[in-house]
Amino acid sequence: MEKVIRVLDIMTSMSNTMRVRDRSVKVIQYGSQMLVGFYASKFNDETIAALKNLRRSASTSRKAFWLLKSINHLSVITKLLSHYKLADDTNFTTGLDLLEQFSLVLYFWYENLVFLARHNLVGFSEDSVEIQCNVTWFIGDLACFCATGIRFASILHDSYQQYRALMTAKQRAHSPVQEGFSFRNSNFTRNGHQDNNSLIEPQIENLELRLMKSVEAVSSGTLSMSIAIMELVVSSDFVHLWKRIIGRDLGDGLVGFFGAASSILIIYEGYLKSSSG
């Protein structure tokens, strides 16, 4: 019974997160697009029409989630600015975060206009704001990709340094200690020698613990990096960047695949956070 309660608590925590709810609908949206792109020749006209209608309905539903969402990102911007120092080189990633958030403010504003246009509540069509919407979306994803990449590289470097320190400590543990050699805060025996293992073993245990935490950070960073790459792949297609690079757009199949895959990873990320909490 306790396990059932635990599972229900995790699912409740996930469902209370707008990011997870939004991406659950996105799986339906891009999953439908993927099926149309890959299997259109195997479906009849009625099935294709149903999938396209499901995709558009899911898209409109997500836009309903996003009404006034620009305010959320304005709040994030104010918090980032309060800690941002222009002269501090370490805040370069924070600058990328700010660019992402500014882009998302504009993006969700344009998405709100698209939502209103789809319901004929404004005097223009959604096509009139499509370019602005897609460009701000792409810039936000690009900034996120760059910031995530920089952080991930730092995590990998830190993990490698932890590994090297651990290997060095283990080598010292198996090397003989000569008379007169001293360790900081070490206790020597009367004959001037010391037990090498007894001195380095606590250091090794500490380094192993730090390395385990670094490996967890690498795992989390790998997940974040994978999400950022897939998200950028999708938004790049909407600004026709792939057409400039490879001569054609990716098509509904691949765009749908990457869109659905990134959403599944985000839902999994939400599960990890909820379960750890």
C-alpha positions as CSV (number, residue, x, y, z in Angstrom):
1,M,0.0,0.0,0.0
2,E,2.9,2.3,0.8
3,K,4.3,1.8,-2.7
4,V,0.9,2.7,-4.3
5,I,0.7,5.8,-2.2
6,R,4.2,6.7,-3.2
7,V,3.5,6.2,-6.9
8,L,0.3,8.3,-6.6
9,D,2.2,11.1,-4.8
10,I,4.8,11.2,-7.6
11,M,2.1,11.3,-10.3
12,T,0.3,14.0,-8.5
13,S,3.5,16.0,-8.1
14,M,4.2,15.7,-11.8
15,S,0.6,16.6,-12.9
16,N,0.8,19.7,-10.8
17,T,3.8,20.9,-12.9
18,M,2.7,22.9,-15.9
19,R,5.9,21.9,-17.8
20,V,5.0,18.2,-17.5
21,R,1.3,18.8,-18.4
22,D,2.3,20.8,-21.4
23,R,4.8,18.3,-22.7
24,S,2.3,15.4,-22.2
25,V,0.0,17.2,-24.7
26,K,3.1,17.9,-26.9
27,V,3.7,14.2,-27.1
28,I,0.2,13.9,-28.7
29,Q,0.8,16.8,-31.0
30,Y,4.2,15.8,-32.3
31,G,3.4,12.1,-32.1
32,S,0.5,12.7,-34.5
33,Q,2.8,14.7,-36.8
34,M,5.4,11.9,-36.7
35,L,2.8,9.2,-37.7
36,V,1.6,11.3,-40.6
37,G,5.1,12.0,-41.8
38,F,6.3,8.4,-41.6
39,Y,3.2,6.4,-42.4
40,A,1.0,8.6,-44.6
41,S,1.2,6.0,-47.4
42,K,-0.1,3.3,-45.1
43,F,-3.0,5.2,-43.7
44,N,-6.3,6.0,-45.4
45,D,-7.5,9.5,-45.9
46,E,-9.8,9.4,-42.9
47,T,-7.0,8.4,-40.5
48,I,-4.7,11.0,-41.9
49,A,-7.4,13.7,-41.5
50,A,-8.0,12.5,-37.9
51,L,-4.3,12.7,-37.0
52,K,-3.9,16.1,-38.5
53,N,-7.0,17.3,-36.6
54,L,-5.6,15.8,-33.4
55,R,-2.3,17.5,-34.0
56,R,-4.0,20.9,-34.4
57,S,-6.3,20.4,-31.4
58,A,-3.3,19.5,-29.2
59,S,-1.5,22.6,-30.5
60,T,-4.4,24.8,-29.7
61,S,-4.8,23.2,-26.3
62,R,-1.1,23.9,-25.5
63,K,-1.6,27.5,-26.5
64,A,-4.4,27.8,-24.0
65,F,-1.9,26.8,-21.3
66,W,0.3,29.6,-22.4
67,L,-2.1,32.5,-22.0
68,L,-0.2,35.3,-20.0
69,K,2.8,32.9,-19.6
70,S,5.0,35.8,-20.6
71,I,4.5,37.1,-17.1
72,N,6.2,34.0,-15.7
73,H,9.3,34.6,-17.8
74,L,9.4,38.3,-16.9
75,S,9.5,37.2,-13.2
76,V,12.5,34.9,-14.1
77,I,14.2,37.9,-15.8
78,T,14.0,40.1,-12.8
79,K,15.5,37.4,-10.6
80,L,18.3,36.8,-13.0
81,L,19.0,40.5,-13.3
82,S,19.2,40.9,-9.6
83,H,22.2,38.5,-9.5
84,Y,23.8,39.5,-12.8
85,K,27.1,41.3,-12.9
86,L,28.3,42.5,-16.4
87,A,32.0,42.5,-15.5
88,D,31.9,38.9,-14.1
89,D,33.0,36.4,-16.8
90,T,31.3,33.6,-14.9
91,N,27.9,35.2,-15.7
92,F,28.2,34.6,-19.4
93,T,25.8,31.6,-19.1
94,T,23.5,33.9,-17.1
95,G,23.5,36.3,-20.1
96,L,22.4,33.4,-22.3
97,D,19.7,32.6,-19.8
98,L,18.5,36.2,-20.0
99,L,18.5,36.0,-23.8
100,E,16.4,32.8,-23.6
101,Q,13.9,34.4,-21.2
102,F,13.6,37.6,-23.2
103,S,12.9,35.4,-26.3
104,L,10.3,33.4,-24.4
105,V,8.5,36.5,-23.3
106,L,8.1,37.5,-26.9
107,Y,7.4,34.0,-28.1
108,F,4.6,33.4,-25.7
109,W,3.1,36.8,-26.5
110,Y,3.0,35.9,-30.2
111,E,1.6,32.4,-29.3
112,N,-1.2,34.2,-27.3
113,L,-2.0,36.2,-30.5
114,V,-2.0,33.0,-32.5
115,F,-4.5,31.5,-30.0
116,L,-6.8,34.5,-30.3
117,A,-6.5,34.5,-34.1
118,R,-7.5,30.8,-34.3
119,H,-10.7,31.7,-32.5
120,N,-11.4,34.8,-34.7
121,L,-11.0,37.1,-31.7
122,V,-8.6,39.5,-33.4
123,G,-8.6,41.2,-36.8
124,F,-5.6,39.3,-38.3
125,S,-4.7,35.7,-39.1
126,E,-2.1,33.6,-37.3
127,D,0.0,33.6,-40.4
128,S,0.7,37.3,-40.0
129,V,2.7,36.6,-36.8
130,E,4.1,33.2,-37.7
131,I,7.6,34.5,-38.6
132,Q,8.0,36.4,-35.3
133,C,6.7,33.5,-33.4
134,N,9.1,31.0,-34.9
135,V,12.1,33.3,-34.8
136,T,11.7,34.1,-31.1
137,W,11.2,30.4,-30.4
138,F,14.4,29.5,-32.2
139,I,16.5,32.2,-30.5
140,G,15.2,31.0,-27.1
141,D,16.1,27.4,-27.9
142,L,19.5,28.4,-29.3
143,A,20.4,30.4,-26.2
144,C,19.2,27.4,-24.0
145,F,21.4,25.0,-26.1
146,C,24.5,27.2,-25.7
147,A,24.0,27.7,-21.9
148,T,23.3,24.0,-21.4
149,G,26.4,23.1,-23.4
150,I,28.7,25.3,-21.4
151,R,27.3,24.0,-18.1
152,F,27.6,20.4,-19.3
153,A,31.2,20.9,-20.4
154,S,32.0,22.3,-17.0
155,I,30.3,19.3,-15.3
156,L,32.4,16.9,-17.5
157,H,35.6,18.8,-16.6
158,D,34.8,18.7,-12.9
159,S,34.0,15.0,-13.1
160,Y,37.3,14.3,-14.8
161,Q,39.2,16.2,-12.2
162,Q,37.5,14.3,-9.5
163,Y,38.4,11.0,-11.2
164,R,42.1,12.0,-11.6
165,A,42.3,13.0,-7.9
166,L,40.8,9.7,-6.9
167,M,43.2,7.7,-9.0
168,T,46.2,9.7,-7.6
169,A,45.0,9.1,-4.1
170,K,44.7,5.3,-4.7
171,Q,48.2,5.2,-6.2
172,R,49.6,6.9,-3.1
173,A,47.8,4.4,-0.9
174,H,49.8,1.6,-2.5
175,S,53.1,3.4,-2.6
176,P,55.7,3.0,0.3
177,V,56.1,6.0,2.6
178,Q,59.6,7.0,3.3
179,E,60.9,8.2,6.7
180,G,60.6,12.0,7.0
181,F,57.7,12.2,4.6
182,S,54.8,14.1,6.1
183,F,51.1,14.5,5.4
184,R,49.1,17.4,6.6
185,N,47.3,16.6,9.9
186,S,48.9,13.2,10.0
187,N,50.1,11.2,13.1
188,F,53.5,9.4,12.9
189,T,54.5,6.4,14.8
190,R,57.4,6.4,17.1
191,N,59.9,5.1,14.5
192,G,59.0,8.0,12.2
193,H,56.8,5.9,9.8
194,Q,53.1,5.9,9.3
195,D,50.4,3.7,8.0
196,N,49.9,4.9,4.4
197,N,46.4,3.4,4.1
198,S,45.2,4.8,7.4
199,L,46.1,8.3,6.3
200,I,44.8,8.2,2.7
201,E,41.8,6.0,3.2
202,P,39.5,8.8,4.5
203,Q,40.7,11.0,1.6
204,I,39.8,8.2,-0.8
205,E,36.4,7.8,0.7
206,N,35.7,11.5,0.4
207,L,36.9,11.6,-3.2
208,E,34.7,8.5,-4.1
209,L,31.7,10.3,-2.6
210,R,32.5,13.5,-4.6
211,L,33.0,11.4,-7.7
212,M,29.6,9.7,-7.2
213,K,28.0,13.2,-7.0
214,S,29.9,14.2,-10.1
215,V,28.6,11.2,-12.0
216,E,25.0,12.0,-10.9
217,A,25.6,15.6,-12.2
218,V,26.9,14.1,-15.5
219,S,23.8,12.0,-15.9
220,S,21.5,14.9,-15.2
221,G,23.6,17.1,-17.6
222,T,23.4,14.5,-20.3
223,L,19.6,14.5,-20.0
224,S,19.4,18.3,-20.1
225,M,21.8,18.4,-23.1
226,S,19.8,15.8,-25.0
227,I,16.6,17.8,-24.4
228,A,18.2,21.0,-25.5
229,I,19.5,19.4,-28.8
230,M,16.2,17.9,-29.7
231,E,14.3,21.1,-28.9
232,L,16.7,23.1,-31.1
233,V,16.4,20.5,-34.0
234,V,12.6,21.2,-34.0
235,S,12.6,25.0,-33.8
236,S,15.4,25.1,-36.4
237,D,13.1,23.4,-38.9
238,F,10.4,26.0,-38.3
239,V,12.8,28.8,-39.3
240,H,13.9,26.7,-42.3
241,L,17.5,26.5,-41.0
242,W,17.8,22.9,-42.1
243,K,16.8,23.9,-45.6
244,R,19.8,26.2,-45.7
245,I,22.1,23.5,-44.3
246,I,21.0,20.3,-46.1
247,G,18.9,21.8,-48.9
248,R,15.5,20.7,-47.5
249,D,13.3,20.8,-44.4
250,L,13.4,17.8,-42.1
251,G,9.7,16.9,-42.8
252,D,6.8,16.0,-40.6
253,G,8.3,12.5,-39.7
254,L,11.6,13.7,-38.2
255,V,10.2,16.9,-36.7
256,G,7.5,14.9,-35.1
257,F,9.9,12.3,-33.8
258,F,12.3,14.9,-32.2
259,G,9.4,16.9,-30.8
260,A,7.8,13.8,-29.2
261,A,11.2,12.4,-28.0
262,S,12.2,15.7,-26.3
263,S,8.8,15.9,-24.6
264,I,9.1,12.3,-23.3
265,L,12.6,13.1,-21.9
266,I,11.2,16.2,-20.2
267,I,8.4,14.1,-18.6
268,Y,11.1,11.7,-17.4
269,E,13.1,14.6,-16.0
270,G,10.0,15.7,-14.2
271,Y,9.5,12.1,-12.8
272,L,13.1,12.1,-11.5
273,K,12.6,15.4,-9.7
274,S,9.3,14.4,-8.2
275,S,10.6,11.0,-7.1
276,S,13.7,12.5,-5.5
277,G,11.6,15.1,-3.7
